Amino acid sequence: MCAAEATASLLQVEETFSACLARIDALILKPLLQAEPSDQKGKENFKLFLLLNDLFQALWNLTEENYRILKQKCSTSESFCIQDIYTVWKGDLFLSLYIRYFVTFANYVVVHGFEHATKSKSEAWKDHKAVLKQFLTDFTSETSMSLALYTVLHKPIRDHIEQYIVLLTKLHEVLKEGSEKTVVSSAIKEYVKLQSFISQVLDEACFTKSLWKSLGYKFTDMLCVPERRLLEDSKNLPISASTNRSDRILLFDDVLVLIQGNSFQSFDLKLVWVDENCREKSAPGMYGLRIITPEETFFLFAKDPQMKAVWQWKLNQAVRQALNGKRDFPLWGKTGEGTEPPSCRFFTYVFRLEGKFKNASYEGEWHWGKPHGKGTLKWRDGRNHVGDFKEGLEHGFGICLVPRQSEDRYDCYKCHWYEGKMRGYGICEYGNDMVYKGYFKDNVRQGFGILEKFSAEHPFKYTGQWENDKKNGYGVWEDKDRGERYIGTWLDDHKHGQGIVVTQSGVCYQRTFHADKMVGSGILLLEDDSVYEGNFTEDLTFVGKGKLSFANGFILEGTFTNKSGQGLQMHGTLNTSNEQLDDRITKAQLGLEEFPVEKRWKGIYDQFLEFIHSGCKEETEESFTGFHIQTSKELRKSQEYLFCQRGTEDVSWKIEDILEDLVQHQGLKSLQTYLEKALKSSLHPLGKLLKALAIAFQATYSGIGANRHLLTMAQEEVKYYAKKIWEFYQGLLHLALEQKGQLPAKCMDGDTSDQKACNVVLPLILPCFYPELFMLYMLYHEREDDLYCQGIMDLSLFPDIKLLEFLDVQKHLWPLKDLTLTTNQRQSLIKDKCFLSATECLQKLITTVDPREKLVILQKTYEEIESTVSRVVDKDYKLPMDDLLPLLMYVVSRAKIQHLGAEIHLIRDLMEPTNRGGLYDFLLTALESCYEHIRRIRLHQRENCHVTHSS
């Protein structure tokens, strides 16, 4: 048979089939469509029949279309090809329509549609037996009308598909090898599959229909759905559930049903997992399958392994097809064989049973019956949780909204969760205009955290330690209404123990607190440098025994009273001996004994210690070191939040890379480069630690906290930060080496840990604390620097030669060659020309924060002075101390560094211990001498002025 013959044969088949469909439509379908029932069940079935009729009409139209095209080809074309055969060329269209028709046909069978239709009292059905005889050769008077109708609406169509297969098979036999033969072969396979599909669909429909007949109305009304198919019944293929669980087990294509007595349970197959590797001791000698669902787990037992294998296969294939949202083609063909459903799924489920998630709807990823991965939980009361889940519990990063009672507001928790509870770093935006940024444990604030209220009414900020959701331990409270800052210890949300209060007016006091109330005596430091030791009230009124030491040396000691209308009164003695005040009092530094530096920010260090002790596992990294993954739109907008800085960093820090890099960068220069990059990164654990410490430091010493009486406290804190960061680096390095099976190398240069911290880490971290720290130095040395600046102003009036002469610089060292004159200038009037290179070098002292770099600048200044002198005397000249001091004083006076006293003391306090006693120490001592001498010049002038005025 050639293509032309095949086309002609197909033309005849299509013509006959179309005529058959026309007769079925006229004699069967149209009378049925006129008999719309009045009962509810009948109406539902009638809708299904209307859909079946629509698909019948579409199938008829497609046949007519095929017939028209074939007839046109036969009448106009002499040569034919495979593309002329519409059944092959548009095979997918044919298959799709036949599949939809028979699926709808089967749905109608399942709900007893033909039985309901034949019971219609329509007059059109009087002659139906005669009509049906025209279609069915084996129709007898005993044949039921419903069976006959069932047969008429599917048998001619199935026969027609068989004719397609026969014709295409004959065509395939005569075609030569090539693309056309391959196309026909593929079409035949698809039509054979269609035959198998139709048989299976009708078998399932009849199987399901018989089930609904056998079950009571109670079960049928709730379980019978047109699209639902019974795949297996424990009455046909015996299997039993866990003890007393059920009498009968039904596997449908969408649910698994367990019937016991007059009740049943159904389980959506999309949320059913089948585990064959189970051991259940309660059923010895049985072959079990464990069935896992979101809220229940039970067992199915078979008597032999073959029966278990069949149930397991059918369950798995049913689950897989339910997840795919469509049945296989054919239903149980090779397409789905051996393909187990995925253990990870995405689905929505509403929890029913008692528990944490009762009545909550979960939409997201599942794994073996439990929420696992990304998901969203929503409760009826408005709560919802979006984030990561693990084995059924919130675990990892998540955002939780909790409605506030009687308010149209929410508390929003952006936090890390561990086994269902908040743990690790988080941010909570409360509905009452407060925000908490810090650590949680077991759903409560625990560890270091910042609580801030932004509203206009009573704004405040607390930075410090939390325990069991309350302020406990060391912390800093800023009362923005009163303009006060409390630095000290807390107990159960109250100031308790030693504390320092700094006011906006510059008054500072240290006191013992008990439940927010001041008790006992304390130290009150006034802005004019007066010091009061004794008892005083909250409004800073002296009361009881006390001692007031004035800045001029007078001391008032006795009992203070404050009677209404009479002002402050005192009974005691006034010592006017004008003795110099004890330095311990005039330069009082608070908090050193009361808050040991190692106990101040324990909450910050504890989190990082826990991270290191956990082995720096990736899953714990974020919970201890903050957010660095953009997990939500909210966090992308939260750049200002602690630990949330991302910026545009080129370096991607992963914990495994960090540990690897630590091993590779152990040499001093390499280590310094690595640490510099790490500490600048907001993604590296050490960078995050530094960020937290900088925030704590600013909360304590910036703004109101910039009080000179806190300088030593701040300075020792910065040194301790360097020590702790070095310890954490060492901890990370040891962990990295352990993972590689290596031992830490011994320190070859003999430096102690403290020296390493000072030499390596301190210069790297100092820029983070420098603004606040230097401000404290300026305040502490403000009066000395004022005298020094006045001295500088006085010396700046001198021309160069006059100043050199005033400072007793030997004339043979004067660089007069540098004084180039114009015609209108006199050498004795020239200013700011001598030792210009040294002066410009010293001025760079204020451009750097690192004490080492400042000392290098001082050394270069000395070298510039010596170089200038060598040029003047025309030979190498090593300056003795007697020559150096006057020359250095000249350079200092011309450099006009405003806060030189603060600079000198910062260098002295923070310089590396190894520099003490060396050249740097010598030059710094010389600079100190110059500073003191210039300061005393002004002080001496003021004293002389005072004596003259008194005379």
C-alpha positions, 0 to 999 in steps of 0.5 A: 500500500502506497501513500495514495492508497492509504489516503484513499482507504483512510478517506473511506474510513473517515466518511463511514465514521463521520456518518456513524457519529452523525447518527449517534448525535441525532438519535442518542445525544440530542434526546438526552440533552433535552431531558435535563433532570430536576434533582441535585445529583441529576443536575451535577451529572447532566453538567458532566454529560454536557462536557462529554457532548462538547468533546463528542462534537469536537471529535466529530468536527476533527473527523470531518476536518480530516475527511475534508482535507483528505478528499481535497488531496485526492481530487487535486493532487497526483502525488501523496506524502505522509504529510497529507495524512492528517491523522499522522501529521496532526497526531498529537491533536487527535490523541489529546482529544481522544484522551480528554473524551475518554477521561470525561466518559469514564468520569460519567461512568463513575458517577452512574451517569448512564443509569441516571440518564436512562431513568429519564421520563422523556418521551424521546426515549420510547423508541430507544431500544429500536435505535440502539439495535441499529448500533449494536448487533448483540443488543437484546431485550434483556440488555439494560438501557444504561449498558447499551448507551454506555456501549454506543458512546465508546465502542464505535470510537474504539473500533475507529482507533483500531482501524487507524492502527490497521491502516497505518501498519499496512502503510508502514510495511510498504514504506522504505527505510527513512524519515517517513517510515519513522514518523509512521512507526511513531504514530502507530506506537502512540495509537497503540498506547491510546488503546491501552490507555482507553482500556485502563481508563474504562477498567478503572472507571468500572472498578471505581463504580462498583466500589461506590455501589458496595460502600454505604451512602455516607462514604459515597457522598463524601468520597465520590468525585467524578475524577477520582479513581480507585487504584487498589482495594485491600479486599482485592489485594489484602493488606492491613494497617497498624493494629486497630487502625482500619478494616479496609484500605482504599488507594485512589489516584489522589488520596489514600483512605483508611476505613474503620467502622462508620468513619474514615481517614483520607490522606492527600497523596501529594503529602504521603511518603512510602518508606519500605525500610521499616521495622515494626516489632508489633507485627512479626512475620509481616512485611511492612510499609511505613506511611508518613504524612504531615501529622501521622505515621502508620504502617501497612502490613502484607503477608508476603513480600510480593503483595508488599511489592505490589502495594509499594509500587502502586502507592509510589506511582500514584503519589508520583502521578498526583505530584505531577498533576496528571496520570501517565500515558498509558496509566500504568505503562512503562512511562512511570515504572521504577520512578519513585516520587521525590522525597522533597516536595512543595505543597500547601497544608493546613494542620489539624491536630493539637500542637504548635501549628494547629490551624496554621496553613503551611505553604512551602517545601516538605521532606518526608512528611515535615516542613523542610526548606523554604516555607510560609506559615500562617495562623488564623489570628494573623501570625505568620512565619516566612523562612527556613524550616528543618524537620518540621520546625523553624530552623535557620533564618525567618521573619515572623509577624505577631499581631499585638492585642487590641492594636492594629500593629505587629511585632516583626521578628527577623531572626535566626531560629533553632529547632523551632525557637529564636536563637542567635542574631535577630532584629525585632521591630515591635509595634510600639516603635521600639527596635531590638537588634541583638541575640536571642535564645529560646525565644527570649533576648539573651546576650548582647543586644540594642533596644531603641525607642524612636517615638517622640515620647520618652525616646531611649537607647539601651546597648548591653547584656540581656538575660531571660528577656531582661536587661542584666549585666553590663550595659549603657542606657541613654535617656534622650529626654533627660540628656543623660547616659547611664553606664553600669550594671543591671538586674532584671531591667533595673539599674543595680550595682555600680553605675556612672551617670554622664549628663549633657551639662558635663556633670558626671557622677559614680554611684551605687544603685538598687532597683533604679534608686541611688544608695550610699555615697558616691563621687560627683565630678563638676564641670569646673573640676570641683569634686564632691565625695558623699551623698547627693540626691537625683537632682544633684543636691548635696545632702548629709556628710560630704567633702567638696574639693574646689579646683583652686585647692580649697576643701569644704568638709562637713554636713550638707542640708537643703531646706526649703526656701533656705538653699544649700546649707553646710556645717563643717570646715573650710580648708583654704591652705591652697594646697595643690589638689591630689591628682587622683581627685582632679584627674579622676577616672571612673569605672576602672575598678567597678567595671573590669574591662574583661567583664564589660562586653561579655555578651559580644565575645560569648557569641563568637566563642560559641561559634568557634567552639561549634567548629564554625559550622556553616549552618551556625555562622549566620546565627552567631555573626548576623545576617549576610545573605539577602534573604528578604526585601526588608533586610535589603533595606536595613543597611543601617542595622548592626551586622547587616552591612553588605556594601559592594565588597569584592571578597566573598567570605565563606567559612571554609575559605576563611579557615583555608586562608588563615592557614595560608597567611601565617607570616607577619606581613601576609597576616597583617594584609589578611587581617586588614582585609578581614577586619574591614569586611562586614562578611568576615567573622572578625569584621563582624566582631569589630563592628559590634565592638565599635557600636558598643564603644560609640554607645558608651563614649560618643555624644553625651558619653564624651566626658574626660573622666572616662578616658582611661576606661575607654583607652583600656577598652580599645586595648582589650578589644585588640587582645580579644580579636587576636584571641579569636584569630588564634582560635580560628587558626587552631580550628583550621589547623586541627581540621587539616590535622596540623599542630599550631606553630610555635611563636618564633619571635618570642612575642607574647599574645598581648604584644601581638595584639598591640603590635598587629591588631591595635593599629588595624582597629584603631581607626574604628574607635579613633574619633571617640577616643581622640575626643576624650583625649582632647577633653582630658587635656583641654586646659593644658592644650589651651595654655599650649595654644596660647603659648604658640600664638605668642611665639608665632608673633616672633620673626624667624631670627627673633624666635631662634634667638628667644629659644637659645638656638646657637647662631651657627645652626641658624639656616639663614641661607633659607631666608631669601629676601625681596627688595622690600624685606628685611631679614629680621622680619621674615617668618615661617621660612626656617626649618620649613621641611621639618615643620611641614613634616611634623604637621602630618602628625594629625593626618594619621591615627596609628601611633606607629605612623605618628612616631615615624613622622616624628622621626622624619621630622628629627631627620629633616631638622638634622639634614637642615643643620648639616647643610648649614654647617656643611658637614654631617652633624649629629644633634646633641640633646642640648641642640635638639630641644631648642630646634624641635621647639622652634619646629613645634611652635611653627607647626601650630598643631592644635591638640598636641597634648592629646596627640602626645598622650595618645601616642604614649598610651597606645604605642607598642611596648617594644618602642619604649626605651628606644629612639622613638621613646627618646623623640617622644620625650623630647616632644613632650619637653617642648610641649611642656616648655611652651605651655609653661611659657604661657603659664609663667606669663599669666602668673607674672601678669597676675602678680603685677595686677595684684601689686 
